[in-house]
Amino acid sequence: MSTSLWIGLFQLFLVIGGALAVSLFIIDRLFPPVRHFHGPLAPDVHQPLARRTTTLPPPPLRWPLSPSWLPHYWQANVRLVGPLLVIWLLSVILPVILAVPFNQISILTGFPLGYYLNAQGTLICFVTLIFVYNWRMWLLDRRYGLEVPESPEDRQLRLRYSWRYLAFVAGLLLLLGLFIGLETWLTLPSFLIDWSFLALAIGLYAVIGIRSRADTLDAYYVADRKVPGILNGLATGSDWMSAASFISMAGALYLLGFEGLAYITGWTGGYVLLVLLLAPYLRKFGQYTLVDFIGARYPGAGARVIAAILSIIISFTYVTAQVTGIGIIMSRFLGLNYMIGVIVGLAAVLLCSFLGGMKAITWTQGVQGIILVFAYLVPVTWLALKLTGIPFPQLMYGEALHHIEKLEQLQGLTSYIEPFNNWSIWNYLALSLCLMLGTAGMPHILVRFYTVPTVQDSRKSVAWALVWICVLYLTAPAYAAFARWEILHSVVGRPVLELPEWTKRWAETGLLVIADDPDRGGNGDGILQYHELQIDQDLVVLSMPEIAELPATVVALVAAGGMAAALSTADGLLMVIASAVAHDIYHRTLNPQASSRERLLLGRLSILVVAILAALTALQRLAIIVQLVSWAFSFAAATIFPVLVLGVFWKRANSRGAVAGMICGFLVTASYMAITYFAPEWTILGISSSAAGIFGLPVNFLVTWLVSRHGPPPDPEVMALVDYVRYP
């Protein structure tokens, strides 16, 4: 490595470190000293008619005796969960197995039935299952007198924030209209529009952060547990819809065709598992982090430290991907240097969201979620109206698929809708299951269910989160289909010198390569063939406004949406890392007497270090980053998810079993990843390294079961903890 490169890296470290240090200094001055509540240590017990206090977390190993009716209540719950899980599994597997024969049937606007079921039908089934479960559990809670009425304070808070978000939607529409008018009548420069949107968005996030300053640990870690279910669903959906979902998912569908639908299924089906198996019980436990539950359920430092380290590893890979997305958006739309874009994005995360910890993050993510969904829907809706005359892309892209099939036949291309052209069916199913199980084990999503007032609200928030997510995920296949239709119709087969202007602009970014030249593998005939057009998966969404010939205002809106997606997810991930270091490892394991001030300072230092490391990694623009994100899901599925589920549903699971299970699941998954990454031809049933968790998951379950069965049973207090979390 040359001396100049080392000097450049050192300068970069100083620049990023200086910017973040200034940001943290400002944060420290804006924060009042965080206070910790002192009071009785009794956990909140069952009170059917009175509002339960949720400010104090229940203390470890001091749990009340279970009520006499708990076995009947729990059996009714299990009898409901079992059939719903079977339906969930069948809704994932059957559309894949039957995709080929079902594709011979066309429905609605030209959808092949097999493609439609995997792109939209499965998602609709997931939403239905969650709402059925919520409805049946509401009836069960009423039967046992467990329904908690909404307090006047919570109702007032819900209405206040609902009206604020509605006012923001109206203001966003007016702002779009204003800028389109200025662009049309006054010929406002596009760079000025881009910078205006960025400044307004970051300024709004900063105002929310400052107004939501936290002065207690409950506010900093869990937003005082006062976030209404529907608004927590909005924040959870925003937290989940990262830069990968916003920028890259539609591009993956464009490049992979049917196989790309595995990501649609995988990144939504996990919410069914969350509501059925985890979210209500973690909320009833009611402390600060995911690792808190693992540490209390499996006493001893081993399980806690391993879970904390895994949370940090998983979250770091995700943060790096978000930082990469920020750099791409800044450099493409604002003309900034990639490095400067990364620094600006990280400063926005720190200044806008960490002023109030989870409290500020929650309300900021609500705004970011609205921006990113608007930014995602507007361009493709406009293009659907332009190409089909009907502004409903989720319904009309069936017509696009019909045209794509004809164009592919004329050009001699492999069918876009035919399944398993590149993957085996086993790889498709394994990846879908890994993504679903990994979703249910993702720390930054699980911690969101600590922020709601009650167990019932945690169930509602999962339902509303999936509804919000489906707005984007039902639209992603439409993005891919309309982009492919437009490219096959207006780009492929045309003279290179007569290509649309948008192709020339994007060719300058390197995300699109026109390789007609024989030196690049083309035939040099001056006519662009399909294989001579190389498209990066990040191009499809970012270029859609220009493909649809939309105003520069919409282009700026897409940039703001991509930034919102990256920032909202980075917020939650950095919060997980800070809490894992300061709360789970330092306070809970190394220094239980640590003061609130010490924990906060250590958390901020962790954020600073992780932010610098993520920036340095993102600056390398490693292609392996996308791979690492998939690996993170496999690790979550093979390590965290099994011990959480067994911790709730099997009392006999003990600490030794959990530690052995997590270690074995991690080792099996990592080994398969390493082998298939360096020797891609060596696979089992064609399963790629991205789905390696499918092997580690059963190993984790089996090892945990064997070790727990041959070891001592958990303490009676741990048994009492399991009973405690099983009823609201």
N, C-alpha and C positions, 0 to 999 in steps of 0.2 A: 504494500500500500504506500502511495507516494506521500511525501512530506506535505505537499499542498492540500491533499485530501484530509490528512490529520488536522492541519490548521483550520480547514474549512469546517470539519466536524466540531472542533473546539469552539470556534466562533459561533457555530449554530447552537451549541449547548449553552453558551453564554447569553445569546440573544433570547432563546426560549426560556432559559432559567430566569433571566432578568425580567422578562415580561410577566412570567407567572409569579415571580416573587413580588413584583409591584402589585399584581392583582390580589395576591393573598394578604399583602399589607393593608390594602384598602378594605378587604373583607374583614380582617381582624379589627380594624377601627370601626367599621359599621356595626359589627356584632356587639351587643351587650354581653357581659359574662353570662354564660349559660348556667342556669340554675337547675338543680335536680330536686324533684319533689321528695319530701320526707313524710312518711306517714305509716299507717299500719300495713303489715305485710300479708294480710289475709287475701287470698284470691277472690275474685268476684264469683259468688255462688249463685245458684239458680234462684231467680226472683221473677216469677211469671208476670207479675203486673207492674213491677217497678222498673225504672230505667237502671241498668247495671252500670256502675262506674267502670270506665275503660282507661282511665288515665294511668293507673298503677299497673304495671305488668305483674302477673302472678309470680310469686317467688319460687325458685327451684326447690323441688323435693318437699314442698309443703302444700299438699293438695287435699281438698275435702273428700270425704267418703262419697262414693257414687250413690245416687238415689236408687231406690228399690225398683223403679220402673225402667232403669237404663237398659237391662237386657232385652226387654220387649221393644223399646225404641230402637236399639241398635240392630236387632234382627229385622225390623221393618225397613230400616235404612239399607241394610245389606241386600235384602230381597229386591229392593228397588235398583240398587247400583248394579247388581249382577246382570240382569237382562239388558240394561242400557249399555253396559260394556260389550255384551255380545253383539248388539245392534251396531255399536260403534265399530267394532272389528269387522263385521260383515260389510258395512258401508265403505270400509277402506279396501278390503280384499276383492269383493265380488266385482265391482266396476273395472278393476284392473284385469282380472282373469277373463272377463267377458268382453273386454274392449274390442277385440278383433271382430267377433260376430255382430256386436251391437253397432259398430261403425257402418254396417251396411244399411242401417235405418237412419233416416233423416227426420228431424223434428224442428218445430218452431220456424226459424228463419234460415234453415239449412244446416243446423248443427248435426254432425254425425253423433248418434246417441252415445257411443262409447266415449268420445271426446267430451261431450257435454256432461256426462255423469261424473267424470273425473275432474273437470274444470269447475263445475258449478253445483251439480247434484249432491256431491259429497259434502260440500260446505253448507248447503241448505239443510242437509240431514244433521250436521253437527249443531247448528243453531237450534234446530227443533229439539234435539236430545237435551240440550242445556236448559231450554225453557220448560220442557216437560219435567225435568228433574227439579227445577226450582218450584214449579207449581205443586208437584207431589210432596216435596219437603215442606212447603208452606202449609199444606193440609195436615201433614204429620205433626208439625210444630203446634198447630192450633189444637190438634187432638190432645196433646200432652201439656197444653198451656204454656208453651215455650215461646210463642210469638211475642216479640218485644215491640210495643208501639213506638212510633217515631216521636221523639220529644219535641216540644215547641221550638227549642233552640236549634235542633238539627233541621227541623222543617224550614225554619227561617234561613239557616245557612244554605240549605239546598236551593231554595227559591232565589236567594240573593245571587248566588253564583250562576244559577241557570239564566237569570235575566242578564247578568253581565256577559256571559258567553253569547247569548242571542244578540245583545247589542254589538258585540265584537263581530259577529257574522254580518250584521247589517252594515257596520262600518267598513268591513273588508270589501263588501260588494260596492259600496259607494266609492271607496278608494280606487278600486279597479276601474269603475266607470269614469272617475275623474282623470286618471292617468291615460286611459284610452282616448278620452276627449282631448287632453293636452297634446298627446302624441299625434292625433289626427289633425287638429286645427292649428297648433303652434309648432308642429314638427319638432317635438321635444327629442333630443338625442337619446339613443338607446342606452348609452353608458350612464347617463344621468338618471334614467329610470331604474337601471340595475342598482346603482348605488343608493338611490332613494329608498327602494324596497329593503335593501340590506340594513340601512341605518334605522328605518322605522321599525323593522322586526326586532333588531337587537336592542333598540331603545325601549320597546315595549317589554321585552323579556327583563331588562334591567329594572324597569319600574316595578314589575311584579315581584322581582327578587327583593328589592329594597323594602317594599310594603309588606313582604311576608317574612321579615326577619324573625328568627327563632330565638326565644329566650329561655327555653327549657329543653332538656334532652328528649322528652316526648315529641316536642315540635320538630326538633332537628332530625330525629330518626324516623318517626312515624306520623308526622303532621298532626300531632295531638289526637290521633285516631278519630277524627271528626269529618273525614272526607265522605260525602254521600256516595252511595253505591253507583248511581248512574254517572257521576262525575269522576269517580275512581275508575270506572270502565273506560271513560274517554282518555284519562291519563295513562291507563295501562295499555290501551291500544296505541296511543302515541309513543309510549315507551317501547313497544314491540316493533312498530313499523319503522325500522331503521333505514339508514342509507342503502343497505343491501336490498331491502324490500322496495324502497322508492325508486332507486336508480337502476338496480341490476336485475331484479326478478323478471320484469317484462323482457329484458334482453336475453336472459337465459331461456325463456320460453321461445323467443324468436329463433335462437340458435339450435335448441334441442328439439323443438316441436312437442310431440306428445310426452316425451320423457320429462320435460320441464315441469309438467303438472305434478310431479312428485313433491316439488317444493310448495306448491299451493296446498296440497293435502297435508303435508307434514307440518307446515307452519300454522295451521289452523286446528287440526285435530287434537293437538295437545291441550287445548282449552277444555275439551270434554273431560280429559283425564284430570285437569286441575280442579274442576268443580266437583267431580265425583269422588276423587281420592285425596285431595290435599288442601285446597284453599280454605274450606270451613274449619278444618282442624287446626291449621296453623293460626288462623285468626283467633280461635278459642284459646290457644296457648298464649298468644298476646304479648310477646316480648318484642325485641327489636329486629333481630336478624334470623335468617334461615338457620344459621349455625347455632343460634341459641336453642332452637328446638332439638337439633341433633345432639348438642352437648347435654341437655337435660334428659332426653330420652335414652341416650347411651352415655352414662356418666364416665368421667375420666378424660384426661387431656387428649388421648389419642384420636378419638372420633372427632372431637372439636377441631383440633389443629389440622387434621387431614381434610375435613370438609372446608375449613377456612382457606387452606392453600388451593384446593380445587376451585373454590369460588373466585379467588384472585386470578388463577390461570384462565378460566373461562371468560371472566370479565375483561381481562387485558386483551385477549384476542379480538373481542368485540369492539373495544375502544379503539384499537388500532385500525380496524376496518372503517369506523365512523370518521376518524381523523383523515384517513385516505379519501373518503368521500367529500369531506369539507375542502380538502386541497384541490380536488378535481373541479368542484363547483366554483370555487374562488378563482382559479386560474382560467377556466373557460368563460365564465360569464362576467367577471369583474376585471379581467386582464391582470390580476395580481400574479406575482411570482408564486409558484407552488409552495415554497417554504413560508413566505409571508402569509399566504392563505391559511396554512396550518396554524401559524401562531395566532392570527386573528380569531380563528375558530375556537382554539383552546381558551383564549382570553374571554371570548363570549360565554363559553361554558362556565368558567369560574366566576365571572362578574355577574352573570345574569341569573344563575341558578343556585350557587352555593352560599349566597348570602343567608339563606334560611333553611338549608338542608332539604329534607324531604318535603317540608311545608311549601317552600318556594318552588321546588321541582314539580310538585303536583299541579299547582295552578299554572305554572309556565307550560307544562306538558299539555294541558288542556288547550291553550292557545295554539301551541305548535301543532297539535293534532288537527285542529280546524284548518290551519294554513296548509298543511301537507295534503289533506284530502281534497281541498279546493284546487290546489295546484295540480293534483293528479287527475282530477275529473275534467277540468276545463278543456285542455287540449284534445283529448281523445273524444270528448263529447262533440266538440266543434268539428273534428274530422269525420265522425260518424254522421253528423248532419250534412256535411259536404259530400260524402260519398254515397250515402243511402237515403238522405232526406229525412231521417228520423234521429233525434238526439238522444238515443239510448244505446250506448255502445255495448253494454252488457248483454243486450238482446240482439242487436243488429250485427255483431261480429260473426254470427252464423252465416250471413250473406258473404262476409269477407272470406270465410273458410271455403265457401262454394267457389268463389272466384279464384282463390289460391290454388285449389285442386285443378281447375282448368288450365291455369297458367303453368303449373308444374308439369302437367302432361304435355303441353306444347313445347316446353323447354327441356324435357327429358330429365326432370329432377326427382329425387326421392320424395315421397309423399310426406307432407308436414304433419298430417293427422294420423298416419299409420303408427301404431305403437311398436316400440322395441326395435327400432332401426339400429340404435347404437348401444343400448343397454339390454341386459337380460331382465326378464320379469322379476327374478329374485333380487336384482340390484334395485329395481324400482320399489318393490315392497319393503326391502330392508332400509332403504334411505327414507322412505315415508315414515316408517315406524320409528327410526332413530330420531328424526326431526320432531315427531310428536312427543316421544318420551323425553327427549332433550328439552323441549319447550316446557314440559311439566316439571323439569328439574332446574330451570334457569333461575339463578338467585335474584336477578334484578326484577323478574316478574313476580316471584313468590313473595318478596318483601312488600309488594304493593298491597297485599291483602291484610297486612297489619294496620293499614291506615284508615280502615273503615270502622264505624262505631260498633257493629254487631256481626255475628256469624251470618245472619240472613243477608246483611249488606254485602258480605264477601261473595256469596252466591250470586247476588244480583250483579255485582261488578264484573264477574267473569262473563255473564251473559252479555252485558252491554259492551264489554271489551271486544268480544268476538263479533258482535254486530258491527262495531266500528271498523274492525280489521277487515271484515268481509266486504265493506264498501270498496276498499282498495284491492283486495285479493280477487274479487269477482271481476274487477276491471282490468287487472294485469293481462289476462289472456286476450282481451280486446285490444290493448295496446300492441301486443305482439302481432296479432292477426292483421290489424289495419296497417301497421308498419310494413309487414311482409307483402300485403296486397299492393300497397303503394310502390314499394321497391321493385317487385316483380313486374308491375305494370309500367312504371315511369322511369326506371333506372336500368334494369337488366335488359339487354338487347338493344340499347340505344348507342349511338356513336359517342365515344368518350368526350368529344368536344362539345356535345350538345346535352350533357347531363344537367339536371336541375342545379340551381345556384347553391342550395343547401349542402349538396354533396361536396362542392368545392370548399366551402367554409369549414366543414367538419373534417375534410381531408387534411387541413392545416393543423388540426389538433392531434392527429395521429390515431384517433379513434375509428377512422374510416380510411381504408387504403384501396386505391384503384390500381390493380396489378395487371393491367393489360400488357405492359412491357415484358418481353421475353426474359429479361434479367430478373423479373419478379415472379416468373412462373406463368405469365400469360402467353397468348398466341400472337400478340402484336398486330391484330387485324383492325384495330381502331373501334371495334364493337365490344361493348362490355358484356362478358359472360358472367353467369352467376358465381362460378368459382373464382373469378377475377375480382370480386367485390368482397373485401375482408372487413367485417364489422365487429367492433368491440361491443360487448353486451351492455356497457354503460351508455351506448349511443341512443338506443331506442327511445327511452323516455325523454332524455335531454334534448333530442333533436325533434321530437314530435311537434312542438310549436312552429318550427320552421318548415317541417314537412307539410303541415296544415296551413301554412302561410298566415299565421296569426300575428297580431300586433306585438310589438316589442314588450308591451306591458305583460302579456301572457308569458313571454320568455322569462321576464324578471320574476313573475309569480312562480314559475317552475323552479328557478334557482332558489327562491325563498323557501319553497316547499322541500327541496332537497336538503337545504341547510337545517330546516326545522326537524326533518327526519333524523339527520345525523346528530344534532344537538340534543334532541329529546332522549335518544337512546344513550348517548354519552353521559348525560346527567345521571341517569339511573345506574349505569355501570360504575362510574367513578364513586358514587355513593356506596355501592356494594363493596368496592375495594377499600375505601376509607373505613367503613364499619368493620370489615373483616380484620384489618390490621389493628385499628385502635380499640375496638370493642371486643371482638372475638378472641384475638390472639393476645394482645397486650393486657387488656383489663380482665377478661374472664380467665386467662390462663397464667400469665406471667405476674401481674400485679393487680390483684383484686381490690387493693386500697387506692388505686389511681383516682385522682380527682377528675371532675368533669372537664376542667380546664386542660389538664394533661391529655385527656383522651381526644379533645377537639384539636389541640395543637398537633398531636401525632397523626390524626386523621388528615389534617390539612397538609402536613408534610408528606404523607403517603400520596395524596392527590398530586402534589407538585412533582414528586419523583416519577410516579406512573405517567403523568402527562408528558414529561420530558422523554421518557422511554418510548411511549406510544408515538410521539412526534418523530423521534429518530428512526423508529421502525417504519413509520408511514413514509418518510422521506426516501426510503430505498425503493418504494413502489414495487415491492416484491409481489410477483404473481401468486406466490404461495399464500398470501393473506386470505383470499377467498377460500382456499383449501382449509386454512386454519379455522375459519368460522364454522365450516362444516364439522371439522374435528371437535370443536368445542361442544357442539350438540351431541356428538357421540360420547364424549367424556361425561357430560351431564347425564345422559341416558344410562351409562354403564356404571356410574359411581353414586351420584346423589339421589336420583329417582328411586332406586330400589330400597335404600335404607329409610327414606321418608315413608314410602308406602308400607313397608313392613313395620315401621315404628308405630303406625296408626292401627293397622289391621291384624298384626300378630304380636300378642303380648310377650311371647316367649323369646323374641329377638333380644339379644344382649349386646353389650359393648364389644366383647371380643369378636362376635360374629359380624357386627357392623364394620369394625376396622378391617378384619380379614376380607370381607366382601368388597369393600371399596378398593382396597389395594389390589386384589385379584382382578376385579373388573377393570381397573385402570391398566394393569399390566397386560392383560389379554388384548384390550382395545389398542393400546399403544404398540404392542408387538405386531398386530395385524396391519396397523397403519404403516409402520416402518417397512415391513416386508413388501406390501403392495405398492408403496410409494417408490421404493427403489427397484422393485421388480414387478411392474404393472401386469405382466403376463401371468404372474402367479396369484390366482384368486380362488376363492371357494364360491362356486356357482355364479361367477362373474360379479361378485359383490366388491365394490370399490372401497378404497380407504375411507371415503366420506361416511360410509355406513358401517364402519368397524364396530361401533357400539352394539350392533346386533349380536355380536359374539360375547362381548364383555357383560352385557345385561344378564343373560341367564347364568353366567358364571357367578356374578355377584349374588343373585338370588340363591343359587345352590350353595355357595360357600357360607353365606350368612346363615342359611338354614342348618347346614351340617354343624358348623362351629357352635351355634346357639343351642342346638339340640344336645350336644355333648359337653356343654359347659354349664356353669351355674345359672339358675334362672335370675331374672332381674330382681332388684330389691322391691319390697312391697310398695315403697313410695313411687317407684317408677311405674308399677302396675296401676297405682292410683292416678298418676299423670295420664296414662293411656285412657282410663275411664273418664277423666276430667275433660279431655279434648273431644270425646265422642258425642257429647250433647251440647247444644247451644246455650 
